[in-house]
C-alpha cells in the first residue's frame, strides 16, 4: 500500500517579500516619467491610464478564463480595477499641472487610505504603529500641498489627485482580503481588466487620432508605462503583499 503526501508550497520568506514590495514601489515611482511624457505629446489623462493597464489586461486575459470558477474573487478584482482606473485619471491630470514631486508625495498617502478602507470595509483594525505612521504621512502631505508649495488655485487639482491613492488603497485591501485565495496571475488579471473596463467608455468616445501615437518614441513610452510601471511591479506586488 502506498501513500501520497501532499505538501503545500512554502510561503515566500518575509524578507524577500519586503524586498519585492520595495522594488515594485520603485517601479511605481517611475510613473510620472512615462505619464508626463505622454501627456506632453497630447494624450488625454484617461488614455494614459488606459495604456498603463492595457498590456497586463490583454496578456493575462487567458488566466481569467482558466480561473472562471472563482467568479466571486474575480468580481472583487474587477471592481477594484475600476476604482483604480478612475483614480489614475486624477493622478495623470494632476501631473499635467503640478510638480511631480508634489503629486508623488500625495500619492504616497495610499497607506492611510488602505488603513481606513480596511478598517471600514473589512474590520481590520489598525495598530498603534500604523496610526502613528499614518499621522506622519498626513503631515508630509499637508506640507507638500500647502499654499507655500502649491498655488491656492490648484487646490481642486490636489484633491482630484487623491483619487489615485484612494483607488490604490482600495485595491490593496481587496487584494489582501478577497483575492489571496486565487492565483497571483488571476488576481492581477482581474484588476487590470477592471481598470480598462472602467476607462473604456471614455476611450471609446474619443477620436482615434487622439489615442494613437504620432511618433515612434511615444510607442516606447506606452510600452514602458505598461510593462515597467504596471505588468512587472503589479505581479511582484500581487505575490508579495499578502505575505
Secondary structure, DSSP 4 states (H G I P E B T S, - for coil): -------PPPPPPHHHHHHHHHHHHHHHTTHHHHHHHHHHTT--HHHHHHHHHHHHHHHHHHHHHHTTT-HHHHHHHHHHHHHHHHHHHHHHHHHTTS-HHHHHHHHTTHHHHHHHHHHHHH--PPPHHHHHHHHHHHHHHHHHTSTTTS-GGGHHHHHHHHHHHHHHHHHHHHHHHTSTTS-HHHHHHHHHHHHHHHHHHHHHTS-GGGTS-SSHHHHHHHHHHHIIIIIHHHHHHHHHHT-
